Amino acid sequence: MTEQEWREQLEKEGFKDIDIVEFSAKFTIPEHTHNTTTVHVILGGDMSLYEQKEDHIKVDNRLTGDKFEILAGTTHYVTCGENGCRFMVGVHD
């Protein structure tokens, strides 16, 4: 899908404040949580998503074209891949 098609799809799903974010190679977004559920679409590059689960860390490698949500209150952090990462992000009440 194009960026515009992704934006329209996310809006149909009830996401708002949709923005595009880009980080350099191996950039780490430190551990944090969100007050609302967020959606992410990888537009370029890749990232590793580390989510705190009850007694362990779950790691998911996300590639270009992947769409995923992070539920409100989920503790997580992200490391971008060798080529950085560019993604669309939106929030849901």
N, C-alpha and C positions, 0 to 999 in steps of 0.2 A: 504494500500500500504506500501511497505517497504521504508526505507529512500532513497535507490538508485532509486526506481521507482518514488518517489516524485521528486527527483533531476532531473531525466530525463524528467519528465512531465513539470516541471517549465522551464527547458532549452528549450523545444519545444515551450513553450508559450512566449519565448523571454526574460526570466529573466536571470540575470547573477550575478556574485559575490555571489553565494549561499553559505550560511554558517549555522551552527547550533549554537544556543545560549541557555544557560541554566541559570535560576535564581532560587534562594531559595524561600521558602514559604513567601508569603505576600510582596515580593520585589516589589517596585514601580519604574517604569521607568518614570521619570518626564516628564511633558508636553514638547512637541517638535514638529517639522515638518520635512519633508524630501523634498529635491529638486526633487526627482524622485518618481514614484509610487513604492511601495514595496509590496511584497507578503509574507504571513506568513502561515505556516502549523504547527499546534500544534501536536507535536510528543509525548508529555506526560504532564500530569497535566492539568491545566486550567488557564485562565486569563480573566480579565475583561478589555475590551477596551472602553475607554471614548473618544468620538470624539466631538469636538466643532462644532455644527451646528449653523445656523444663530443666533438664540436667546435661544438656550438650549444645554445641553450636552446629547448626545446619548450614551447609555450604552449597550454593547453587551457582553454577557458571551460566551467565546470561549472554547471548549472542545477538548480533544484528537481526532484527525482526521479532525478537521475543517480547511478549507483553506479560506483565505480572503485577500483582497487587501486594501491598504490605499493609496488613491490618493495623488499625489504630492501636497504639500502645505496645507494638512489637519492638523490642530492642534489636537493633541491627547496625551493621556498618558495611561499607562497600569499598572494594579496591578495583580500580580500572586496570584494564589489560595493557599489553605492550604498545598498542596504538591509541591508547586513551579510550574515552567513551563519550558518546553524544546521545542524549536521550530526551524524550518528551516525558513530562511529569504533570500530573493533575491531582486534585484532591476531591474527596467525596465526604459530605457531611455524615 
